[in-house]
Amino acid sequence: MSELANNPLDEDKSLELIEIKEVLALLLKARGIHEGLYTARVQFQIGLGQFGVNPQDVYPTAMIGVSHIGFSEVKEMNPLTVDASIVN
């Protein structure tokens, strides 16, 4: 769960937050990968436009969305690396 103090999301009992390394471990298990070091990858999509709450209050706007979540093999450990032989 979230380690943030006084996080309003913690009050939502239907919300479960999962650490990135745990998501990566689940992806490796789902793909049947048992060896190697892997790190998570996230691909973002950026949209630009002019938006506002009404036609008089329009501002230049950027929207960022997550389009893909994945992983790639790496040669060295880093804070977001998972060892497939340990988690799977």
PyMOL Python script that loads the backbone (N, CA, C, O; Angstrom):
from pymol import cmd

cmd.read_pdbstr("""\
ATOM      1  N   MET A   1       0.831  -1.185   0.000  1.00  0.00           N
ATOM      2  CA  MET A   1       0.000   0.000   0.000  1.00  0.00           C
ATOM      3  C   MET A   1       0.877   1.252   0.000  1.00  0.00           C
ATOM      4  O   MET A   1       2.090   1.174   0.199  1.00  0.00           O
ATOM      5  N   SER A   2       0.258   2.384  -0.221  1.00  0.00           N
ATOM      6  CA  SER A   2       0.963   3.646  -0.274  1.00  0.00           C
ATOM      7  C   SER A   2       1.632   3.967   1.051  1.00  0.00           C
ATOM      8  O   SER A   2       1.063   3.736   2.118  1.00  0.00           O
ATOM      9  N   GLU A   3       2.849   4.502   0.975  1.00  0.00           N
ATOM     10  CA  GLU A   3       3.569   4.884   2.180  1.00  0.00           C
ATOM     11  C   GLU A   3       3.458   6.378   2.439  1.00  0.00           C
ATOM     12  O   GLU A   3       4.101   6.884   3.358  1.00  0.00           O
ATOM     13  N   LEU A   4       2.662   7.097   1.658  1.00  0.00           N
ATOM     14  CA  LEU A   4       2.520   8.527   1.837  1.00  0.00           C
ATOM     15  C   LEU A   4       1.650   8.835   3.044  1.00  0.00           C
ATOM     16  O   LEU A   4       0.574   8.258   3.202  1.00  0.00           O
ATOM     17  N   ALA A   5       2.111   9.739   3.892  1.00  0.00           N
ATOM     18  CA  ALA A   5       1.341  10.122   5.073  1.00  0.00           C
ATOM     19  C   ALA A   5       0.187  11.033   4.669  1.00  0.00           C
ATOM     20  O   ALA A   5       0.348  11.909   3.819  1.00  0.00           O
ATOM     21  N   ASN A   6      -0.961  10.826   5.272  1.00  0.00           N
ATOM     22  CA  ASN A   6      -2.143  11.658   5.025  1.00  0.00           C
ATOM     23  C   ASN A   6      -2.544  11.697   3.558  1.00  0.00           C
ATOM     24  O   ASN A   6      -2.986  12.734   3.062  1.00  0.00           O
ATOM     25  N   ASN A   7      -2.397  10.610   2.882  1.00  0.00           N
ATOM     26  CA  ASN A   7      -2.772  10.516   1.483  1.00  0.00           C
ATOM     27  C   ASN A   7      -4.278  10.295   1.392  1.00  0.00           C
ATOM     28  O   ASN A   7      -4.774   9.297   1.913  1.00  0.00           O
ATOM     29  N   PRO A   8      -5.031  11.207   0.737  1.00  0.00           N
ATOM     30  CA  PRO A   8      -6.482  11.029   0.642  1.00  0.00           C
ATOM     31  C   PRO A   8      -6.879   9.752  -0.087  1.00  0.00           C
ATOM     32  O   PRO A   8      -7.987   9.253   0.113  1.00  0.00           O
ATOM     33  N   LEU A   9      -5.999   9.209  -0.931  1.00  0.00           N
ATOM     34  CA  LEU A   9      -6.310   7.961  -1.619  1.00  0.00           C
ATOM     35  C   LEU A   9      -6.400   6.794  -0.647  1.00  0.00           C
ATOM     36  O   LEU A   9      -7.071   5.803  -0.933  1.00  0.00           O
ATOM     37  N   ASP A  10      -5.728   6.900   0.508  1.00  0.00           N
ATOM     38  CA  ASP A  10      -5.764   5.829   1.495  1.00  0.00           C
ATOM     39  C   ASP A  10      -7.156   5.658   2.100  1.00  0.00           C
ATOM     40  O   ASP A  10      -7.468   4.597   2.641  1.00  0.00           O
ATOM     41  N   GLU A  11      -7.987   6.684   2.014  1.00  0.00           N
ATOM     42  CA  GLU A  11      -9.340   6.606   2.566  1.00  0.00           C
ATOM     43  C   GLU A  11     -10.270   5.787   1.677  1.00  0.00           C
ATOM     44  O   GLU A  11     -11.322   5.338   2.132  1.00  0.00           O
ATOM     45  N   ASP A  12      -9.896   5.590   0.419  1.00  0.00           N
ATOM     46  CA  ASP A  12     -10.698   4.811  -0.524  1.00  0.00           C
ATOM     47  C   ASP A  12     -10.383   3.339  -0.312  1.00  0.00           C
ATOM     48  O   ASP A  12      -9.338   2.860  -0.753  1.00  0.00           O
ATOM     49  N   LYS A  13     -11.269   2.622   0.354  1.00  0.00           N
ATOM     50  CA  LYS A  13     -11.036   1.222   0.697  1.00  0.00           C
ATOM     51  C   LYS A  13     -11.063   0.310  -0.533  1.00  0.00           C
ATOM     52  O   LYS A  13     -10.608  -0.832  -0.456  1.00  0.00           O
ATOM     53  N   SER A  14     -11.588   0.792  -1.667  1.00  0.00           N
ATOM     54  CA  SER A  14     -11.629  -0.030  -2.873  1.00  0.00           C
ATOM     55  C   SER A  14     -10.356   0.114  -3.706  1.00  0.00           C
ATOM     56  O   SER A  14     -10.186  -0.584  -4.705  1.00  0.00           O
ATOM     57  N   LEU A  15      -9.471   1.011  -3.301  1.00  0.00           N
ATOM     58  CA  LEU A  15      -8.243   1.273  -4.046  1.00  0.00           C
ATOM     59  C   LEU A  15      -7.095   0.471  -3.453  1.00  0.00           C
ATOM     60  O   LEU A  15      -6.862   0.500  -2.245  1.00  0.00           O
ATOM     61  N   GLU A  16      -6.387  -0.237  -4.304  1.00  0.00           N
ATOM     62  CA  GLU A  16      -5.187  -0.941  -3.863  1.00  0.00           C
ATOM     63  C   GLU A  16      -4.028  -0.499  -4.736  1.00  0.00           C
ATOM     64  O   GLU A  16      -4.037  -0.717  -5.948  1.00  0.00           O
ATOM     65  N   LEU A  17      -3.040   0.118  -4.130  1.00  0.00           N
ATOM     66  CA  LEU A  17      -1.861   0.569  -4.855  1.00  0.00           C
ATOM     67  C   LEU A  17      -0.802  -0.521  -4.818  1.00  0.00           C
ATOM     68  O   LEU A  17      -0.597  -1.164  -3.789  1.00  0.00           O
ATOM     69  N   ILE A  18      -0.131  -0.726  -5.946  1.00  0.00           N
ATOM     70  CA  ILE A  18       0.874  -1.768  -6.071  1.00  0.00           C
ATOM     71  C   ILE A  18       2.190  -1.115  -6.479  1.00  0.00           C
ATOM     72  O   ILE A  18       2.232  -0.302  -7.402  1.00  0.00           O
ATOM     73  N   GLU A  19       3.255  -1.478  -5.784  1.00  0.00           N
ATOM     74  CA  GLU A  19       4.585  -0.954  -6.105  1.00  0.00           C
ATOM     75  C   GLU A  19       4.993  -1.386  -7.520  1.00  0.00           C
ATOM     76  O   GLU A  19       4.576  -2.443  -7.995  1.00  0.00           O
ATOM     77  N   ILE A  20       5.801  -0.573  -8.182  1.00  0.00           N
ATOM     78  CA  ILE A  20       6.238  -0.857  -9.546  1.00  0.00           C
ATOM     79  C   ILE A  20       6.959  -2.197  -9.629  1.00  0.00           C
ATOM     80  O   ILE A  20       6.737  -2.962 -10.569  1.00  0.00           O
ATOM     81  N   LYS A  21       7.827  -2.492  -8.647  1.00  0.00           N
ATOM     82  CA  LYS A  21       8.561  -3.757  -8.680  1.00  0.00           C
ATOM     83  C   LYS A  21       7.622  -4.956  -8.541  1.00  0.00           C
ATOM     84  O   LYS A  21       7.898  -6.022  -9.090  1.00  0.00           O
ATOM     85  N   GLU A  22       6.522  -4.793  -7.816  1.00  0.00           N
ATOM     86  CA  GLU A  22       5.554  -5.885  -7.693  1.00  0.00           C
ATOM     87  C   GLU A  22       4.818  -6.106  -9.016  1.00  0.00           C
ATOM     88  O   GLU A  22       4.576  -7.247  -9.409  1.00  0.00           O
ATOM     89  N   VAL A  23       4.466  -5.025  -9.696  1.00  0.00           N
ATOM     90  CA  VAL A  23       3.842  -5.139 -11.017  1.00  0.00           C
ATOM     91  C   VAL A  23       4.803  -5.829 -11.981  1.00  0.00           C
ATOM     92  O   VAL A  23       4.395  -6.690 -12.759  1.00  0.00           O
ATOM     93  N   LEU A  24       6.077  -5.449 -11.927  1.00  0.00           N
ATOM     94  CA  LEU A  24       7.082  -6.072 -12.789  1.00  0.00           C
ATOM     95  C   LEU A  24       7.193  -7.565 -12.503  1.00  0.00           C
ATOM     96  O   LEU A  24       7.271  -8.368 -13.434  1.00  0.00           O
ATOM     97  N   ALA A  25       7.202  -7.944 -11.238  1.00  0.00           N
ATOM     98  CA  ALA A  25       7.263  -9.367 -10.877  1.00  0.00           C
ATOM     99  C   ALA A  25       6.056 -10.120 -11.428  1.00  0.00           C
ATOM    100  O   ALA A  25       6.204 -11.236 -11.925  1.00  0.00           O
ATOM    101  N   LEU A  26       4.873  -9.530 -11.348  1.00  0.00           N
ATOM    102  CA  LEU A  26       3.665 -10.169 -11.892  1.00  0.00           C
ATOM    103  C   LEU A  26       3.748 -10.333 -13.410  1.00  0.00           C
ATOM    104  O   LEU A  26       3.321 -11.351 -13.953  1.00  0.00           O
ATOM    105  N   LEU A  27       4.301  -9.323 -14.092  1.00  0.00           N
ATOM    106  CA  LEU A  27       4.467  -9.422 -15.551  1.00  0.00           C
ATOM    107  C   LEU A  27       5.446 -10.537 -15.915  1.00  0.00           C
ATOM    108  O   LEU A  27       5.202 -11.297 -16.852  1.00  0.00           O
ATOM    109  N   LEU A  28       6.553 -10.635 -15.177  1.00  0.00           N
ATOM    110  CA  LEU A  28       7.531 -11.692 -15.457  1.00  0.00           C
ATOM    111  C   LEU A  28       6.923 -13.069 -15.231  1.00  0.00           C
ATOM    112  O   LEU A  28       7.155 -13.986 -16.019  1.00  0.00           O
ATOM    113  N   LYS A  29       6.143 -13.223 -14.157  1.00  0.00           N
ATOM    114  CA  LYS A  29       5.473 -14.498 -13.891  1.00  0.00           C
ATOM    115  C   LYS A  29       4.485 -14.836 -14.999  1.00  0.00           C
ATOM    116  O   LYS A  29       4.422 -15.978 -15.455  1.00  0.00           O
ATOM    117  N   ALA A  30       3.719 -13.853 -15.428  1.00  0.00           N
ATOM    118  CA  ALA A  30       2.720 -14.074 -16.474  1.00  0.00           C
ATOM    119  C   ALA A  30       3.363 -14.492 -17.794  1.00  0.00           C
ATOM    120  O   ALA A  30       2.777 -15.258 -18.559  1.00  0.00           O
ATOM    121  N   ARG A  31       4.559 -13.994 -18.057  1.00  0.00           N
ATOM    122  CA  ARG A  31       5.273 -14.326 -19.298  1.00  0.00           C
ATOM    123  C   ARG A  31       6.147 -15.565 -19.156  1.00  0.00           C
ATOM    124  O   ARG A  31       6.761 -16.004 -20.129  1.00  0.00           O
ATOM    125  N   GLY A  32       6.210 -16.139 -17.941  1.00  0.00           N
ATOM    126  CA  GLY A  32       7.002 -17.349 -17.734  1.00  0.00           C
ATOM    127  C   GLY A  32       8.499 -17.114 -17.812  1.00  0.00           C
ATOM    128  O   GLY A  32       9.244 -18.003 -18.221  1.00  0.00           O
ATOM    129  N   ILE A  33       8.947 -15.937 -17.427  1.00  0.00           N
ATOM    130  CA  ILE A  33      10.377 -15.606 -17.471  1.00  0.00           C
ATOM    131  C   ILE A  33      10.993 -15.936 -16.117  1.00  0.00           C
ATOM    132  O   ILE A  33      10.547 -15.437 -15.083  1.00  0.00           O
ATOM    133  N   HIS A  34      12.036 -16.793 -16.132  1.00  0.00           N
ATOM    134  CA  HIS A  34      12.625 -17.296 -14.899  1.00  0.00           C
ATOM    135  C   HIS A  34      14.074 -16.875 -14.687  1.00  0.00           C
ATOM    136  O   HIS A  34      14.643 -17.154 -13.632  1.00  0.00           O
ATOM    137  N   GLU A  35      14.672 -16.219 -15.650  1.00  0.00           N
ATOM    138  CA  GLU A  35      16.073 -15.827 -15.534  1.00  0.00           C
ATOM    139  C   GLU A  35      16.270 -14.405 -16.019  1.00  0.00           C
ATOM    140  O   GLU A  35      15.552 -13.936 -16.902  1.00  0.00           O
ATOM    141  N   GLY A  36      17.245 -13.721 -15.441  1.00  0.00           N
ATOM    142  CA  GLY A  36      17.641 -12.402 -15.911  1.00  0.00           C
ATOM    143  C   GLY A  36      17.196 -11.285 -14.991  1.00  0.00           C
ATOM    144  O   GLY A  36      16.354 -11.462 -14.111  1.00  0.00           O
ATOM    145  N   LEU A  37      17.792 -10.129 -15.227  1.00  0.00           N
ATOM    146  CA  LEU A  37      17.450  -8.908 -14.503  1.00  0.00           C
ATOM    147  C   LEU A  37      16.587  -8.046 -15.413  1.00  0.00           C
ATOM    148  O   LEU A  37      16.914  -7.848 -16.584  1.00  0.00           O
ATOM    149  N   TYR A  38      15.493  -7.538 -14.878  1.00  0.00           N
ATOM    150  CA  TYR A  38      14.556  -6.754 -15.679  1.00  0.00           C
ATOM    151  C   TYR A  38      14.171  -5.473 -14.945  1.00  0.00           C
ATOM    152  O   TYR A  38      14.126  -5.434 -13.715  1.00  0.00           O
ATOM    153  N   THR A  39      13.897  -4.440 -15.714  1.00  0.00           N
ATOM    154  CA  THR A  39      13.425  -3.187 -15.147  1.00  0.00           C
ATOM    155  C   THR A  39      12.124  -2.790 -15.841  1.00  0.00           C
ATOM    156  O   THR A  39      11.895  -3.133 -17.000  1.00  0.00           O
ATOM    157  N   ALA A  40      11.301  -2.083 -15.133  1.00  0.00           N
ATOM    158  CA  ALA A  40      10.003  -1.662 -15.667  1.00  0.00           C
ATOM    159  C   ALA A  40      10.178  -0.538 -16.683  1.00  0.00           C
ATOM    160  O   ALA A  40      11.093   0.279 -16.584  1.00  0.00           O
ATOM    161  N   ARG A  41       9.294  -0.521 -17.641  1.00  0.00           N
ATOM    162  CA  ARG A  41       9.254   0.540 -18.652  1.00  0.00           C
ATOM    163  C   ARG A  41       7.828   1.048 -18.754  1.00  0.00           C
ATOM    164  O   ARG A  41       6.877   0.269 -18.698  1.00  0.00           O
ATOM    165  N   VAL A  42       7.685   2.344 -18.903  1.00  0.00           N
ATOM    166  CA  VAL A  42       6.374   2.963 -19.083  1.00  0.00           C
ATOM    167  C   VAL A  42       6.470   3.887 -20.289  1.00  0.00           C
ATOM    168  O   VAL A  42       7.387   4.702 -20.387  1.00  0.00           O
ATOM    169  N   GLN A  43       5.518   3.755 -21.201  1.00  0.00           N
ATOM    170  CA  GLN A  43       5.469   4.630 -22.368  1.00  0.00           C
ATOM    171  C   GLN A  43       4.298   5.589 -22.189  1.00  0.00           C
ATOM    172  O   GLN A  43       3.183   5.185 -21.861  1.00  0.00           O
ATOM    173  N   PHE A  44       4.580   6.854 -22.410  1.00  0.00           N
ATOM    174  CA  PHE A  44       3.568   7.888 -22.238  1.00  0.00           C
ATOM    175  C   PHE A  44       3.112   8.420 -23.590  1.00  0.00           C
ATOM    176  O   PHE A  44       3.877   8.430 -24.555  1.00  0.00           O
ATOM    177  N   GLN A  45       1.879   8.854 -23.650  1.00  0.00           N
ATOM    178  CA  GLN A  45       1.329   9.539 -24.814  1.00  0.00           C
ATOM    179  C   GLN A  45       0.989  10.950 -24.364  1.00  0.00           C
ATOM    180  O   GLN A  45       0.365  11.140 -23.320  1.00  0.00           O
ATOM    181  N   ILE A  46       1.395  11.935 -25.146  1.00  0.00           N
ATOM    182  CA  ILE A  46       1.163  13.330 -24.777  1.00  0.00           C
ATOM    183  C   ILE A  46       0.228  13.964 -25.798  1.00  0.00           C
ATOM    184  O   ILE A  46       0.447  13.859 -27.005  1.00  0.00           O
ATOM    185  N   GLY A  47      -0.809  14.619 -25.306  1.00  0.00           N
ATOM    186  CA  GLY A  47      -1.740  15.337 -26.163  1.00  0.00           C
ATOM    187  C   GLY A  47      -1.716  16.817 -25.823  1.00  0.00           C
ATOM    188  O   GLY A  47      -1.634  17.188 -24.652  1.00  0.00           O
ATOM    189  N   LEU A  48      -1.785  17.651 -26.829  1.00  0.00           N
ATOM    190  CA  LEU A  48      -1.769  19.103 -26.634  1.00  0.00           C
ATOM    191  C   LEU A  48      -3.038  19.709 -27.202  1.00  0.00           C
ATOM    192  O   LEU A  48      -3.594  19.211 -28.180  1.00  0.00           O
ATOM    193  N   GLY A  49      -3.482  20.771 -26.591  1.00  0.00           N
ATOM    194  CA  GLY A  49      -4.676  21.436 -27.082  1.00  0.00           C
ATOM    195  C   GLY A  49      -4.979  22.664 -26.259  1.00  0.00           C
ATOM    196  O   GLY A  49      -4.147  23.137 -25.484  1.00  0.00           O
ATOM    197  N   GLN A  50      -6.170  23.168 -26.439  1.00  0.00           N
ATOM    198  CA  GLN A  50      -6.639  24.317 -25.673  1.00  0.00           C
ATOM    199  C   GLN A  50      -7.940  23.921 -25.011  1.00  0.00           C
ATOM    200  O   GLN A  50      -8.926  23.623 -25.685  1.00  0.00           O
ATOM    201  N   PHE A  51      -7.942  23.918 -23.696  1.00  0.00           N
ATOM    202  CA  PHE A  51      -9.111  23.471 -22.949  1.00  0.00           C
ATOM    203  C   PHE A  51      -9.385  24.408 -21.794  1.00  0.00           C
ATOM    204  O   PHE A  51      -8.498  25.117 -21.320  1.00  0.00           O
ATOM    205  N   GLY A  52     -10.636  24.399 -21.349  1.00  0.00           N
ATOM    206  CA  GLY A  52     -11.021  25.186 -20.193  1.00  0.00           C
ATOM    207  C   GLY A  52     -12.372  24.749 -19.677  1.00  0.00           C
ATOM    208  O   GLY A  52     -13.063  23.947 -20.305  1.00  0.00           O
ATOM    209  N   VAL A  53     -12.745  25.288 -18.517  1.00  0.00           N
ATOM    210  CA  VAL A  53     -14.032  24.922 -17.919  1.00  0.00           C
ATOM    211  C   VAL A  53     -15.196  25.585 -18.628  1.00  0.00           C
ATOM    212  O   VAL A  53     -16.336  25.137 -18.504  1.00  0.00           O
ATOM    213  N   ASN A  54     -14.918  26.662 -19.377  1.00  0.00           N
ATOM    214  CA  ASN A  54     -15.931  27.316 -20.194  1.00  0.00           C
ATOM    215  C   ASN A  54     -15.222  28.027 -21.348  1.00  0.00           C
ATOM    216  O   ASN A  54     -14.001  28.177 -21.307  1.00  0.00           O
ATOM    217  N   PRO A  55     -15.946  28.464 -22.363  1.00  0.00           N
ATOM    218  CA  PRO A  55     -15.301  29.066 -23.541  1.00  0.00           C
ATOM    219  C   PRO A  55     -14.480  30.323 -23.245  1.00  0.00           C
ATOM    220  O   PRO A  55     -13.591  30.660 -24.027  1.00  0.00           O
ATOM    221  N   GLN A  56     -14.747  31.019 -22.152  1.00  0.00           N
ATOM    222  CA  GLN A  56     -14.000  32.229 -21.817  1.00  0.00           C
ATOM    223  C   GLN A  56     -12.696  31.930 -21.072  1.00  0.00           C
ATOM    224  O   GLN A  56     -11.806  32.779 -21.035  1.00  0.00           O
ATOM    225  N   ASP A  57     -12.568  30.759 -20.488  1.00  0.00           N
ATOM    226  CA  ASP A  57     -11.383  30.392 -19.705  1.00  0.00           C
ATOM    227  C   ASP A  57     -10.658  29.220 -20.352  1.00  0.00           C
ATOM    228  O   ASP A  57     -10.581  28.131 -19.783  1.00  0.00           O
ATOM    229  N   VAL A  58     -10.126  29.458 -21.553  1.00  0.00           N
ATOM    230  CA  VAL A  58      -9.411  28.426 -22.294  1.00  0.00           C
ATOM    231  C   VAL A  58      -7.913  28.704 -22.181  1.00  0.00           C
ATOM    232  O   VAL A  58      -7.473  29.847 -22.314  1.00  0.00           O
ATOM    233  N   TYR A  59      -7.136  27.650 -21.935  1.00  0.00           N
ATOM    234  CA  TYR A  59      -5.696  27.787 -21.765  1.00  0.00           C
ATOM    235  C   TYR A  59      -4.968  26.706 -22.559  1.00  0.00           C
ATOM    236  O   TYR A  59      -5.525  25.640 -22.817  1.00  0.00           O
ATOM    237  N   PRO A  60      -3.722  26.982 -22.945  1.00  0.00           N
ATOM    238  CA  PRO A  60      -2.928  25.912 -23.548  1.00  0.00           C
ATOM    239  C   PRO A  60      -2.802  24.770 -22.530  1.00  0.00           C
ATOM    240  O   PRO A  60      -2.527  24.997 -21.352  1.00  0.00           O
ATOM    241  N   THR A  61      -3.008  23.554 -23.008  1.00  0.00           N
ATOM    242  CA  THR A  61      -3.086  22.410 -22.093  1.00  0.00           C
ATOM    243  C   THR A  61      -2.291  21.233 -22.646  1.00  0.00           C
ATOM    244  O   THR A  61      -2.262  20.989 -23.852  1.00  0.00           O
ATOM    245  N   ALA A  62      -1.650  20.513 -21.735  1.00  0.00           N
ATOM    246  CA  ALA A  62      -0.988  19.255 -22.086  1.00  0.00           C
ATOM    247  C   ALA A  62      -1.617  18.154 -21.251  1.00  0.00           C
ATOM    248  O   ALA A  62      -1.821  18.315 -20.048  1.00  0.00           O
ATOM    249  N   MET A  63      -1.922  17.040 -21.894  1.00  0.00           N
ATOM    250  CA  MET A  63      -2.461  15.871 -21.191  1.00  0.00           C
ATOM    251  C   MET A  63      -1.487  14.717 -21.399  1.00  0.00           C
ATOM    252  O   MET A  63      -1.006  14.485 -22.508  1.00  0.00           O
ATOM    253  N   ILE A  64      -1.207  14.008 -20.327  1.00  0.00           N
ATOM    254  CA  ILE A  64      -0.272  12.891 -20.395  1.00  0.00           C
ATOM    255  C   ILE A  64      -0.996  11.636 -19.954  1.00  0.00           C
ATOM    256  O   ILE A  64      -1.610  11.599 -18.888  1.00  0.00           O
ATOM    257  N   GLY A  65      -0.917  10.609 -20.784  1.00  0.00           N
ATOM    258  CA  GLY A  65      -1.541   9.333 -20.460  1.00  0.00           C
ATOM    259  C   GLY A  65      -0.523   8.211 -20.581  1.00  0.00           C
ATOM    260  O   GLY A  65       0.437   8.321 -21.344  1.00  0.00           O
ATOM    261  N   VAL A  66      -0.723   7.148 -19.845  1.00  0.00           N
ATOM    262  CA  VAL A  66       0.123   5.962 -19.954  1.00  0.00           C
ATOM    263  C   VAL A  66      -0.438   5.101 -21.078  1.00  0.00           C
ATOM    264  O   VAL A  66      -1.587   4.665 -21.012  1.00  0.00           O
ATOM    265  N   SER A  67       0.374   4.853 -22.117  1.00  0.00           N
ATOM    266  CA  SER A  67      -0.103   4.063 -23.250  1.00  0.00           C
ATOM    267  C   SER A  67       0.362   2.609 -23.181  1.00  0.00           C
ATOM    268  O   SER A  67      -0.328   1.724 -23.688  1.00  0.00           O
ATOM    269  N   HIS A  68       1.513   2.342 -22.568  1.00  0.00           N
ATOM    270  CA  HIS A  68       2.036   0.977 -22.467  1.00  0.00           C
ATOM    271  C   HIS A  68       2.813   0.809 -21.166  1.00  0.00           C
ATOM    272  O   HIS A  68       3.440   1.749 -20.678  1.00  0.00           O
ATOM    273  N   ILE A  69       2.764  -0.383 -20.620  1.00  0.00           N
ATOM    274  CA  ILE A  69       3.583  -0.762 -19.472  1.00  0.00           C
ATOM    275  C   ILE A  69       4.294  -2.054 -19.861  1.00  0.00           C
ATOM    276  O   ILE A  69       3.674  -2.978 -20.387  1.00  0.00           O
ATOM    277  N   GLY A  70       5.583  -2.112 -19.602  1.00  0.00           N
ATOM    278  CA  GLY A  70       6.327  -3.303 -19.980  1.00  0.00           C
ATOM    279  C   GLY A  70       7.610  -3.433 -19.189  1.00  0.00           C
ATOM    280  O   GLY A  70       7.736  -2.894 -18.089  1.00  0.00           O
ATOM    281  N   PHE A  71       8.565  -4.158 -19.761  1.00  0.00           N
ATOM    282  CA  PHE A  71       9.837  -4.372 -19.082  1.00  0.00           C
ATOM    283  C   PHE A  71      10.908  -4.641 -20.120  1.00  0.00           C
ATOM    284  O   PHE A  71      10.619  -5.003 -21.260  1.00  0.00           O
ATOM    285  N   SER A  72      12.159  -4.456 -19.698  1.00  0.00           N
ATOM    286  CA  SER A  72      13.287  -4.798 -20.560  1.00  0.00           C
ATOM    287  C   SER A  72      14.392  -5.389 -19.705  1.00  0.00           C
ATOM    288  O   SER A  72      14.523  -5.083 -18.520  1.00  0.00           O
ATOM    289  N   GLU A  73      15.186  -6.244 -20.337  1.00  0.00           N
ATOM    290  CA  GLU A  73      16.286  -6.883 -19.630  1.00  0.00           C
ATOM    291  C   GLU A  73      17.440  -5.895 -19.499  1.00  0.00           C
ATOM    292  O   GLU A  73      17.738  -5.145 -20.429  1.00  0.00           O
ATOM    293  N   VAL A  74      18.084  -5.903 -18.336  1.00  0.00           N
ATOM    294  CA  VAL A  74      19.221  -5.029 -18.077  1.00  0.00           C
ATOM    295  C   VAL A  74      20.388  -5.871 -17.576  1.00  0.00           C
ATOM    296  O   VAL A  74      20.204  -7.024 -17.188  1.00  0.00           O
ATOM    297  N   LYS A  75      21.582  -5.299 -17.584  1.00  0.00           N
ATOM    298  CA  LYS A  75      22.778  -6.022 -17.168  1.00  0.00           C
ATOM    299  C   LYS A  75      23.130  -5.787 -15.702  1.00  0.00           C
ATOM    300  O   LYS A  75      23.797  -6.621 -15.090  1.00  0.00           O
ATOM    301  N   GLU A  76      22.693  -4.661 -15.129  1.00  0.00           N
ATOM    302  CA  GLU A  76      23.044  -4.311 -13.757  1.00  0.00           C
ATOM    303  C   GLU A  76      21.790  -3.984 -12.949  1.00  0.00           C
ATOM    304  O   GLU A  76      20.794  -3.504 -13.490  1.00  0.00           O
ATOM    305  N   MET A  77      21.856  -4.250 -11.652  1.00  0.00           N
ATOM    306  CA  MET A  77      20.755  -3.924 -10.748  1.00  0.00           C
ATOM    307  C   MET A  77      20.643  -2.408 -10.582  1.00  0.00           C
ATOM    308  O   MET A  77      21.647  -1.696 -10.589  1.00  0.00           O
ATOM    309  N   ASN A  78      19.428  -1.934 -10.433  1.00  0.00           N
ATOM    310  CA  ASN A  78      19.158  -0.547 -10.057  1.00  0.00           C
ATOM    311  C   ASN A  78      17.923  -0.578  -9.160  1.00  0.00           C
ATOM    312  O   ASN A  78      17.358  -1.653  -8.961  1.00  0.00           O
ATOM    313  N   PRO A  79      17.484   0.540  -8.616  1.00  0.00           N
ATOM    314  CA  PRO A  79      16.364   0.518  -7.671  1.00  0.00           C
ATOM    315  C   PRO A  79      15.056  -0.056  -8.218  1.00  0.00           C
ATOM    316  O   PRO A  79      14.193  -0.454  -7.436  1.00  0.00           O
ATOM    317  N   LEU A  80      14.889  -0.109  -9.538  1.00  0.00           N
ATOM    318  CA  LEU A  80      13.660  -0.632 -10.125  1.00  0.00           C
ATOM    319  C   LEU A  80      13.857  -1.989 -10.801  1.00  0.00           C
ATOM    320  O   LEU A  80      12.998  -2.441 -11.558  1.00  0.00           O
ATOM    321  N   THR A  81      14.995  -2.637 -10.524  1.00  0.00           N
ATOM    322  CA  THR A  81      15.308  -3.913 -11.153  1.00  0.00           C
ATOM    323  C   THR A  81      14.747  -5.074 -10.333  1.00  0.00           C
ATOM    324  O   THR A  81      14.755  -5.055  -9.103  1.00  0.00           O
ATOM    325  N   VAL A  82      14.259  -6.086 -11.056  1.00  0.00           N
ATOM    326  CA  VAL A  82      13.768  -7.319 -10.425  1.00  0.00           C
ATOM    327  C   VAL A  82      14.568  -8.474 -11.016  1.00  0.00           C
ATOM    328  O   VAL A  82      14.786  -8.528 -12.227  1.00  0.00           O
ATOM    329  N   ASP A  83      14.998  -9.384 -10.172  1.00  0.00           N
ATOM    330  CA  ASP A  83      15.701 -10.584 -10.583  1.00  0.00           C
ATOM    331  C   ASP A  83      14.650 -11.680 -10.788  1.00  0.00           C
ATOM    332  O   ASP A  83      14.026 -12.143  -9.833  1.00  0.00           O
ATOM    333  N   ALA A  84      14.466 -12.084 -12.041  1.00  0.00           N
ATOM    334  CA  ALA A  84      13.411 -13.056 -12.374  1.00  0.00           C
ATOM    335  C   ALA A  84      13.615 -14.392 -11.661  1.00  0.00           C
ATOM    336  O   ALA A  84      12.641 -15.079 -11.352  1.00  0.00           O
ATOM    337  N   SER A  85      14.861 -14.769 -11.397  1.00  0.00           N
ATOM    338  CA  SER A  85      15.104 -16.054 -10.729  1.00  0.00           C
ATOM    339  C   SER A  85      14.641 -16.039  -9.269  1.00  0.00           C
ATOM    340  O   SER A  85      14.415 -17.097  -8.682  1.00  0.00           O
ATOM    341  N   ILE A  86      14.502 -14.864  -8.688  1.00  0.00           N
ATOM    342  CA  ILE A  86      14.046 -14.756  -7.294  1.00  0.00           C
ATOM    343  C   ILE A  86      12.520 -14.658  -7.222  1.00  0.00           C
ATOM    344  O   ILE A  86      11.901 -15.285  -6.363  1.00  0.00           O
ATOM    345  N   VAL A  87      11.916 -13.880  -8.110  1.00  0.00           N
ATOM    346  CA  VAL A  87      10.458 -13.647  -8.038  1.00  0.00           C
ATOM    347  C   VAL A  87       9.645 -14.724  -8.732  1.00  0.00           C
ATOM    348  O   VAL A  87       8.436 -14.816  -8.524  1.00  0.00           O
ATOM    349  N   ASN A  88      10.286 -15.534  -9.547  1.00  0.00           N
ATOM    350  CA  ASN A  88       9.537 -16.537 -10.316  1.00  0.00           C
ATOM    351  C   ASN A  88      10.262 -17.863 -10.241  1.00  0.00           C
ATOM    352  O   ASN A  88       9.805 -18.849 -10.819  1.00  0.00           O
TER     353      ASN A  88
END
""", "prot")
cmd.dss("prot")
cmd.show_as("cartoon", "prot")
cmd.util.cbc("prot")
cmd.orient("prot")
